[in-house]
Amino acid sequence: MSVIPSVDISSKAEEPQQETSPAERWTIAITVMLGAFIAVMDTSVVNVSMAHMMGSFGASVSSITWVATSYSIAEIIMVTMAGWWSSLLGRRNFYLLSMLLFTLGSIFCGIATSFEEMIIYRIIQGIGGGALIPISQAILRETFPLEEQGMAMSIYGMGV
């Protein structure tokens, strides 16, 4: 029998668990905003290099679209699982793990020598990038007191 950790899902925003200074809160906000930005940017930046990848990998137009599609599918799967993973690992640890996976996937994509490698590495990238957006928002809500959450989320939205 598997044990699934219970998660308290409430509609109320919780106050920060520990008091942080404004400088610390905005450092956290900028950090998570940059993580979400790179995940969003990566969904479209690959479109610029599709023609070059078609030539390099000898792939057809219908095949090369899997480079973008594989990332999107992995990303969507992780978005739906982000809450569960963050309750299991903790928000900070999950954010760092996601950023690590995204970074490793990016490095591997840069050194991919075949079409198949590129697809696999884009899946790794999508697994890391998919969690960055929801976990960033959760971290922001935990970091800022209730009266500052609107401002924090609006600045986050502008950055992303």
Backbone as a chain_set.jsonl record, in Angstrom:
{"seq": "MSVIPSVDISSKAEEPQQETSPAERWTIAITVMLGAFIAVMDTSVVNVSMAHMMGSFGASVSSITWVATSYSIAEIIMVTMAGWWSSLLGRRNFYLLSMLLFTLGSIFCGIATSFEEMIIYRIIQGIGGGALIPISQAILRETFPLEEQGMAMSIYGMGV", "coords": {"N": [[0.846, -1.163, 0.0], [0.699, 2.122, -0.938], [1.774, 5.205, 0.422], [0.463, 8.315, 0.323], [1.397, 11.616, 0.763], [-0.542, 13.825, 2.731], [-1.992, 16.87, 1.737], [-2.673, 20.089, 2.739], [-4.988, 21.952, 1.327], [-5.914, 25.113, 1.007], [-7.956, 27.979, 0.434], [-7.195, 30.349, 1.432], [-4.616, 32.76, 1.663], [-1.542, 32.133, 3.152], [0.258, 33.529, 5.879], [3.72, 34.537, 5.861], [6.071, 32.032, 6.92], [8.294, 32.646, 8.414], [9.666, 35.684, 9.529], [10.822, 37.86, 7.119], [13.141, 40.175, 5.77], [12.404, 43.127, 3.795], [14.305, 43.342, 1.702], [15.249, 40.712, 1.48], [12.868, 39.41, 0.753], [12.363, 40.573, -1.789], [14.609, 39.769, -3.148], [14.184, 37.032, -3.266], [11.849, 37.116, -4.813], [12.799, 38.129, -7.287], [14.552, 36.096, -7.975], [12.86, 33.795, -8.266], [11.253, 34.777, -10.277], [13.01, 35.018, -12.431], [13.596, 32.313, -12.87], [11.075, 31.351, -13.699], [10.804, 32.921, -15.962], [12.823, 31.962, -17.729], [11.835, 29.427, -18.227], [9.409, 29.949, -19.545], [10.368, 31.4, -21.735], [11.847, 29.462, -23.037], [9.975, 27.836, -24.235], [9.33, 29.021, -26.622], [11.701, 29.905, -27.843], [13.047, 27.913, -29.155], [11.857, 27.696, -31.605], [13.112, 29.446, -33.328], [15.42, 28.167, -34.106], [14.626, 25.966, -35.563], [14.804, 25.522, -38.397], [17.576, 25.351, -38.768], [18.121, 23.082, -37.195], [16.716, 21.181, -38.658], [18.334, 20.919, -40.901], [20.78, 20.147, -39.707], [20.159, 17.756, -38.338], [18.97, 16.312, -40.312], [16.194, 16.093, -40.499], [12.653, 15.977, -41.175], [10.055, 18.487, -41.666], [7.732, 17.764, -40.27], [8.808, 15.982, -38.44], [10.692, 17.502, -36.981], [9.162, 19.188, -35.456], [8.681, 17.82, -33.162], [10.666, 18.49, -31.437], [9.884, 20.861, -30.181], [7.378, 20.011, -29.282], [7.896, 17.835, -27.557], [9.072, 19.092, -25.359], [6.918, 20.687, -24.516], [4.956, 18.777, -23.801], [6.231, 17.404, -21.669], [6.51, 19.556, -19.943], [3.823, 20.27, -19.403], [2.938, 17.978, -18.066], [4.512, 18.139, -15.749], [3.614, 20.566, -14.657], [1.095, 19.87, -13.752], [1.792, 18.121, -11.73], [3.265, 19.549, -9.915], [2.41, 20.59, -7.401], [2.128, 18.286, -5.816], [4.772, 17.236, -5.88], [6.129, 19.377, -4.665], [5.079, 19.314, -2.091], [6.092, 16.94, -1.27], [8.922, 17.176, -1.464], [9.488, 19.705, -0.51], [9.212, 23.201, -1.022], [11.461, 24.903, -1.655], [13.554, 23.036, -2.125], [12.437, 21.592, -4.236], [12.194, 23.6, -6.174], [14.921, 24.2, -6.611], [15.827, 21.688, -7.54], [14.296, 21.486, -9.873], [15.31, 23.659, -11.313], [17.933, 22.783, -11.626], [17.544, 20.44, -13.209], [16.433, 21.659, -15.485], [18.586, 23.267, -16.303], [20.609, 21.328, -16.775], [19.319, 19.883, -18.817], [19.292, 21.899, -20.759], [22.019, 22.289, -21.251], [22.676, 19.739, -22.255], [21.039, 19.742, -24.545], [22.392, 21.62, -26.038], [24.66, 20.206, -26.741], [23.748, 18.091, -28.174], [23.907, 15.528, -30.592], [22.327, 14.135, -32.271], [19.017, 13.704, -33.615], [17.341, 12.171, -31.986], [18.638, 12.337, -29.496], [18.268, 15.066, -29.017], [15.479, 15.203, -28.669], [15.157, 13.663, -26.311], [16.671, 15.202, -24.508], [15.24, 17.58, -24.579], [12.93, 16.739, -23.338], [13.888, 16.306, -20.744], [14.545, 18.946, -20.167], [11.958, 20.064, -20.258], [10.738, 18.763, -18.102], [12.124, 19.886, -15.969], [11.606, 22.641, -16.46], [8.812, 22.815, -16.44], [7.908, 22.746, -13.816], [8.834, 25.087, -12.751], [7.249, 27.403, -13.066], [4.657, 27.121, -11.601], [5.716, 26.544, -9.025], [7.232, 28.759, -8.487], [5.291, 30.746, -8.169], [4.002, 29.775, -5.897], [6.056, 29.945, -4.004], [6.394, 32.707, -3.932], [3.916, 33.496, -2.826], [4.14, 32.403, -0.287], [6.288, 33.818, 0.697], [5.74, 36.57, 0.832], [3.864, 38.835, 2.899], [0.279, 38.896, 3.336], [-0.807, 41.435, 2.616], [1.067, 42.395, 0.791], [1.161, 40.653, -1.299], [-0.272, 41.044, -3.701], [1.159, 43.082, -5.043], [3.637, 41.791, -5.302], [2.956, 39.588, -6.953], [2.096, 40.938, -9.235], [4.416, 42.214, -10.154], [5.94, 39.962, -10.606], [4.402, 38.856, -12.687], [4.814, 40.793, -14.682], [7.529, 40.426, -15.149], [7.643, 37.834, -16.132]], "CA": [[0.0, 0.0, 0.0], [1.522, 3.317, -0.984], [1.325, 6.293, 1.273], [0.539, 9.608, -0.351], [1.33, 12.637, 1.801], [-1.717, 14.681, 2.64], [-1.674, 18.265, 1.501], [-3.745, 20.98, 3.131], [-5.248, 22.921, 0.271], [-6.882, 26.102, 1.459], [-8.041, 29.115, -0.474], [-6.627, 31.518, 2.089], [-3.175, 32.913, 1.576], [-0.944, 32.024, 4.458], [1.302, 34.486, 6.222], [5.038, 33.901, 5.786], [6.381, 31.199, 8.068], [9.268, 33.37, 9.213], [9.741, 37.089, 9.118], [11.945, 38.166, 6.247], [13.271, 41.601, 5.5], [11.976, 43.465, 2.432], [15.376, 43.026, 0.745], [15.244, 39.26, 1.289], [11.658, 39.056, 0.002], [12.483, 40.959, -3.197], [15.638, 38.9, -3.74], [13.481, 35.783, -3.581], [10.932, 37.405, -5.921], [13.572, 38.239, -8.536], [15.092, 34.767, -8.27], [11.83, 32.907, -8.813], [10.784, 35.372, -11.522], [13.962, 34.636, -13.483], [13.387, 30.893, -13.159], [9.857, 31.219, -14.506], [11.062, 33.57, -17.251], [13.57, 31.093, -18.644], [10.955, 28.318, -18.62], [8.472, 30.473, -20.543], [11.129, 31.763, -22.919], [12.321, 28.261, -23.725], [8.914, 27.226, -25.036], [9.271, 29.625, -27.958], [13.005, 30.219, -28.413], [13.48, 26.814, -30.011], [11.292, 27.89, -32.949], [14.084, 30.185, -34.135], [16.462, 27.269, -34.607], [14.048, 24.774, -36.208], [15.355, 25.307, -39.747], [18.958, 24.892, -38.613], [18.083, 21.702, -36.696], [16.283, 20.312, -39.764], [19.521, 20.64, -41.703], [21.8, 19.445, -38.911], [19.729, 16.403, -37.989], [18.37, 15.67, -41.469], [14.815, 15.77, -40.131], [11.599, 16.643, -41.94], [9.302, 19.492, -40.92], [6.834, 17.094, -39.324], [9.615, 15.361, -37.38], [11.393, 18.485, -36.159], [8.226, 19.805, -34.513], [8.75, 17.074, -31.91], [11.598, 19.176, -30.534], [9.047, 21.758, -29.378], [6.273, 19.261, -28.686], [8.377, 17.021, -26.439], [9.221, 20.005, -24.217], [5.589, 21.108, -24.061], [4.292, 17.647, -23.137], [6.89, 17.209, -20.371], [6.188, 20.726, -19.128], [2.425, 20.173, -18.963], [2.866, 16.918, -17.063], [5.091, 18.632, -14.495], [2.748, 21.603, -14.086], [0.021, 19.207, -13.015], [2.348, 17.386, -10.593], [4.123, 20.429, -9.118], [1.936, 20.67, -6.022], [2.456, 17.037, -5.131], [6.22, 17.165, -5.708], [6.596, 20.373, -3.695], [4.723, 18.856, -0.745], [6.955, 15.808, -0.968], [10.323, 17.588, -1.346], [9.625, 21.069, 0.007], [9.202, 24.146, -2.153], [12.81, 25.344, -2.021], [14.284, 21.904, -2.705], [11.838, 21.275, -5.536], [12.582, 24.676, -7.097], [16.335, 24.004, -6.955], [15.917, 20.486, -8.364], [13.736, 21.825, -11.184], [16.28, 24.529, -11.992], [19.06, 21.927, -11.996], [17.129, 19.629, -14.357], [16.293, 22.545, -16.643], [19.932, 23.665, -16.726], [21.261, 20.163, -17.378], [18.662, 19.647, -20.101], [19.744, 22.936, -21.693], [23.405, 21.971, -21.633], [22.637, 18.563, -23.114], [20.486, 20.148, -25.845], [23.457, 22.313, -26.764], [25.677, 19.263, -27.241], [23.08, 16.966, -28.842], [24.461, 15.23, -31.912], [21.329, 13.45, -33.084], [17.63, 14.117, -33.408], [16.821, 11.424, -30.846], [19.207, 12.959, -28.302], [17.614, 16.358, -28.823], [14.142, 14.948, -28.115], [15.33, 13.226, -24.924], [17.142, 16.33, -23.704], [14.134, 18.537, -24.459], [12.026, 16.193, -22.32], [14.52, 16.632, -19.457], [14.355, 20.387, -20.01], [10.549, 20.299, -19.96], [10.463, 18.299, -16.741], [12.626, 20.938, -15.08], [10.946, 23.923, -16.703], [7.386, 22.766, -16.166], [7.621, 23.0, -12.405], [9.33, 26.391, -12.32], [6.205, 28.432, -13.036], [3.781, 27.022, -10.431], [6.439, 26.577, -7.755], [7.624, 30.155, -8.287], [4.138, 31.459, -7.63], [3.779, 29.296, -4.525], [7.111, 30.518, -3.168], [6.064, 34.126, -3.745], [2.787, 33.622, -1.89], [4.627, 32.095, 1.054], [7.33, 34.762, 1.096], [5.201, 37.903, 1.079], [2.651, 38.902, 3.711], [-0.958, 39.019, 2.574], [-1.003, 42.789, 2.07], [2.052, 42.668, -0.256], [1.128, 39.607, -2.32], [-0.74, 41.591, -4.972], [2.285, 43.775, -5.671], [4.644, 40.793, -5.667], [2.479, 38.821, -8.1], [2.038, 41.781, -10.433], [5.789, 42.381, -10.632], [6.273, 38.647, -11.144], [3.723, 38.747, -13.975], [5.506, 41.66, -15.656], [8.822, 39.812, -15.471], [7.444, 36.614, -16.922]], "C": [[0.899, 1.236, 0.0], [0.907, 4.408, -0.121], [1.535, 7.6, 0.524], [0.421, 10.677, 0.72], [0.095, 13.501, 1.609], [-1.27, 16.121, 2.528], [-2.881, 19.084, 1.896], [-3.904, 22.043, 2.061], [-6.312, 23.878, 0.786], [-6.853, 27.29, 0.514], [-7.454, 30.374, 0.141], [-5.121, 31.542, 1.882], [-2.604, 32.88, 2.986], [0.092, 33.118, 4.649], [2.646, 33.785, 6.094], [5.356, 33.137, 7.063], [7.403, 31.872, 8.983], [9.358, 34.778, 8.669], [11.005, 37.298, 8.279], [11.97, 39.662, 6.007], [12.764, 41.883, 4.085], [13.039, 43.122, 1.382], [15.413, 41.525, 0.448], [14.031, 38.831, 0.464], [11.816, 39.395, -1.473], [13.607, 40.203, -3.899], [15.021, 37.568, -4.141], [12.565, 35.992, -4.784], [11.668, 37.46, -7.252], [14.104, 36.874, -8.946], [14.032, 33.862, -8.891], [11.26, 33.458, -10.121], [11.718, 34.997, -12.678], [13.83, 33.165, -13.86], [12.169, 30.668, -14.028], [10.061, 31.825, -15.894], [11.794, 32.635, -18.209], [12.723, 29.911, -19.101], [9.98, 28.764, -19.701], [9.201, 30.78, -21.844], [11.519, 30.527, -23.734], [11.242, 27.571, -24.548], [8.89, 27.781, -26.447], [10.634, 29.837, -28.606], [13.484, 29.128, -29.375], [12.953, 26.981, -31.446], [12.257, 28.61, -33.887], [15.091, 29.236, -34.784], [15.927, 26.031, -35.327], [14.663, 24.493, -37.582], [16.787, 24.789, -39.676], [19.001, 23.432, -38.134], [17.624, 20.738, -37.781], [17.48, 19.926, -40.619], [20.547, 19.811, -40.954], [21.435, 17.996, -38.634], [19.13, 15.651, -39.174], [16.931, 15.263, -41.221], [13.834, 16.541, -41.003], [10.901, 17.668, -41.049], [8.406, 18.829, -39.884], [7.611, 16.43, -38.187], [10.202, 16.412, -36.431], [10.457, 19.182, -35.177], [8.195, 19.062, -33.178], [9.745, 17.689, -30.937], [10.819, 20.127, -29.622], [7.97, 20.988, -28.632], [6.725, 18.44, -27.482], [8.568, 17.873, -25.186], [7.853, 20.353, -23.642], [4.867, 19.993, -23.311], [4.901, 17.413, -21.753], [6.555, 18.353, -19.419], [4.766, 20.637, -18.566], [2.265, 19.089, -17.895], [3.403, 17.418, -15.722], [4.265, 19.744, -13.863], [1.663, 20.952, -13.242], [0.527, 18.485, -11.768], [3.124, 18.268, -9.622], [3.694, 20.512, -7.657], [2.303, 19.442, -5.216], [3.958, 16.946, -4.857], [6.709, 18.164, -4.669], [6.213, 19.986, -2.273], [5.614, 17.703, -0.311], [8.391, 16.253, -0.655], [10.53, 18.906, -0.621], [9.769, 22.02, -1.163], [10.604, 24.542, -2.595], [13.586, 24.227, -2.709], [13.748, 21.557, -4.092], [12.186, 22.331, -6.575], [14.028, 24.47, -7.554], [16.533, 22.777, -7.835], [15.399, 20.761, -9.776], [14.701, 22.687, -11.985], [17.493, 23.72, -12.449], [18.716, 21.074, -13.216], [17.013, 20.476, -15.621], [17.669, 22.92, -17.188], [20.675, 22.505, -17.387], [20.654, 19.829, -18.738], [19.107, 20.643, -21.152], [21.164, 22.663, -22.181], [23.427, 20.783, -22.588], [22.045, 18.884, -24.483], [21.559, 20.833, -26.692], [24.503, 21.383, -27.337], [25.063, 18.052, -27.943], [23.647, 16.778, -30.244], [23.482, 14.486, -32.812], [19.941, 13.958, -32.725], [17.044, 13.442, -32.173], [17.345, 11.996, -29.529], [18.504, 14.275, -27.993], [16.227, 16.179, -28.201], [14.247, 14.562, -26.641], [15.741, 14.398, -24.036], [16.077, 17.415, -23.564], [13.102, 18.047, -23.451], [12.591, 16.497, -20.928], [14.337, 18.117, -19.15], [12.912, 20.706, -19.616], [10.151, 19.85, -18.567], [10.937, 19.344, -15.734], [11.862, 22.244, -15.228], [9.477, 23.942, -16.336], [7.033, 23.088, -14.73], [7.999, 24.409, -11.98], [8.229, 27.443, -12.202], [5.284, 28.27, -11.818], [4.52, 27.1, -9.096], [6.919, 27.994, -7.458], [6.485, 30.951, -7.669], [3.861, 31.039, -6.19], [4.818, 29.878, -3.571], [6.833, 31.993, -2.906], [4.952, 34.304, -2.724], [3.215, 33.312, -0.466], [5.582, 33.151, 1.583], [6.759, 36.107, 1.534], [3.989, 37.846, 1.998], [1.446, 39.202, 2.829], [-1.116, 40.388, 1.908], [-0.016, 43.157, 0.967], [1.999, 41.666, -1.409], [0.663, 40.12, -3.675], [0.378, 42.276, -5.74], [3.33, 42.771, -6.141], [4.219, 40.004, -6.908], [2.404, 39.655, -9.358], [3.439, 42.029, -11.001], [6.283, 41.073, -11.229], [5.659, 38.481, -12.543], [4.375, 39.596, -15.049], [6.817, 41.034, -16.098], [8.68, 38.589, -16.356], [6.823, 36.965, -18.248]], "O": [[1.77, 1.368, 0.86], [-0.31, 4.505, 0.034], [2.656, 7.938, 0.143], [-0.53, 10.67, 1.502], [-0.268, 13.861, 0.489], [-0.291, 16.535, 3.149], [-3.994, 18.813, 1.444], [-3.057, 22.924, 1.911], [-7.467, 23.496, 0.977], [-5.838, 27.565, -0.126], [-7.239, 31.363, -0.56], [-4.446, 30.514, 1.919], [-3.126, 33.524, 3.896], [0.721, 33.571, 3.693], [2.712, 32.561, 6.206], [4.96, 33.545, 8.155], [7.37, 31.68, 10.198], [9.147, 35.016, 7.48], [12.109, 36.949, 8.696], [10.934, 40.327, 6.039], [12.703, 40.97, 3.261], [12.703, 42.661, 0.291], [15.589, 41.12, -0.701], [14.15, 37.985, -0.423], [11.444, 38.592, -2.329], [13.561, 40.016, -5.115], [15.298, 37.042, -5.219], [12.507, 35.145, -5.675], [11.203, 36.893, -8.241], [14.107, 36.534, -10.129], [14.275, 33.234, -9.921], [10.831, 32.688, -10.98], [11.255, 34.695, -13.778], [13.938, 32.81, -15.034], [12.213, 29.891, -14.982], [9.551, 31.302, -16.884], [11.421, 32.531, -19.377], [12.87, 29.442, -20.23], [9.749, 28.037, -20.667], [8.712, 30.458, -22.927], [11.516, 30.554, -24.965], [11.553, 26.804, -25.458], [8.476, 27.088, -27.377], [10.706, 29.942, -29.83], [14.244, 29.406, -30.303], [13.547, 26.459, -32.388], [12.219, 28.406, -35.101], [15.556, 29.488, -35.896], [16.702, 25.137, -35.666], [15.003, 23.351, -37.889], [17.168, 23.895, -40.433], [19.819, 22.644, -38.609], [18.087, 19.598, -37.828], [17.631, 18.771, -41.015], [21.12, 18.875, -41.511], [22.289, 17.111, -38.688], [18.814, 14.467, -39.053], [16.493, 14.207, -41.679], [14.145, 17.621, -41.505], [11.123, 17.713, -39.839], [8.332, 19.285, -38.743], [7.097, 16.333, -37.072], [10.203, 16.221, -35.215], [10.915, 19.714, -34.166], [7.737, 19.609, -32.175], [9.672, 17.433, -29.735], [11.077, 20.184, -28.42], [7.683, 21.285, -27.472], [6.004, 18.359, -26.488], [8.262, 17.43, -24.079], [7.654, 20.318, -22.428], [4.231, 20.248, -22.288], [4.172, 17.242, -20.776], [6.342, 18.133, -18.227], [4.544, 20.9, -17.384], [1.529, 19.277, -16.926], [2.811, 17.147, -14.676], [4.223, 19.85, -12.637], [1.349, 21.423, -12.149], [-0.246, 18.261, -10.837], [3.597, 17.776, -8.598], [4.544, 20.504, -6.767], [2.738, 19.547, -4.069], [4.372, 16.621, -3.744], [7.598, 17.851, -3.878], [6.948, 20.298, -1.336], [5.861, 17.514, 0.88], [9.001, 15.769, 0.298], [11.636, 19.193, -0.165], [10.378, 21.682, -2.178], [10.904, 24.519, -3.788], [14.204, 24.444, -3.751], [14.516, 21.265, -5.009], [12.445, 22.001, -7.732], [14.324, 24.557, -8.746], [17.324, 22.815, -8.778], [15.996, 20.319, -10.758], [14.89, 22.477, -13.183], [18.019, 23.949, -13.538], [19.507, 20.993, -14.156], [17.444, 20.061, -16.697], [17.889, 22.892, -18.399], [21.297, 22.678, -18.435], [21.373, 19.53, -19.692], [19.282, 20.28, -22.315], [21.465, 22.792, -23.368], [24.115, 20.813, -23.609], [22.509, 18.345, -25.489], [21.621, 20.644, -27.907], [25.168, 21.726, -28.314], [25.768, 17.098, -28.269], [23.842, 17.742, -30.985], [23.775, 14.237, -33.982], [19.73, 14.559, -31.672], [16.327, 14.078, -31.399], [16.595, 12.125, -28.561], [18.184, 14.559, -26.839], [15.849, 16.931, -27.303], [13.501, 15.083, -25.812], [15.214, 14.562, -22.936], [16.019, 18.096, -22.54], [12.464, 18.857, -22.778], [11.847, 16.902, -20.034], [14.017, 18.496, -18.024], [12.679, 21.531, -18.733], [9.317, 20.485, -17.922], [10.239, 19.649, -14.767], [11.512, 22.88, -14.234], [8.949, 24.987, -15.956], [5.97, 23.646, -14.46], [7.529, 24.882, -10.945], [8.285, 28.292, -11.312], [5.145, 29.225, -11.054], [3.998, 27.666, -8.136], [7.004, 28.386, -6.294], [6.698, 31.74, -6.748], [3.519, 31.878, -5.357], [4.484, 30.262, -2.45], [7.015, 32.473, -1.788], [5.039, 35.17, -1.854], [2.693, 33.91, 0.475], [5.674, 33.354, 2.794], [7.24, 36.709, 2.494], [3.176, 36.926, 1.901], [1.586, 39.701, 1.712], [-1.521, 40.469, 0.749], [-0.235, 44.144, 0.266], [2.722, 41.82, -2.393], [1.165, 39.667, -4.704], [0.527, 42.076, -6.946], [3.85, 42.886, -7.251], [5.026, 39.778, -7.809], [2.626, 39.135, -10.451], [3.613, 42.048, -12.22], [6.972, 41.077, -12.249], [6.327, 38.019, -13.468], [4.48, 39.172, -16.199], [7.18, 41.097, -17.273], [9.512, 38.345, -17.23], [6.573, 36.08, -19.066]]}, "num_chains": 1, "name": "protein.A"}
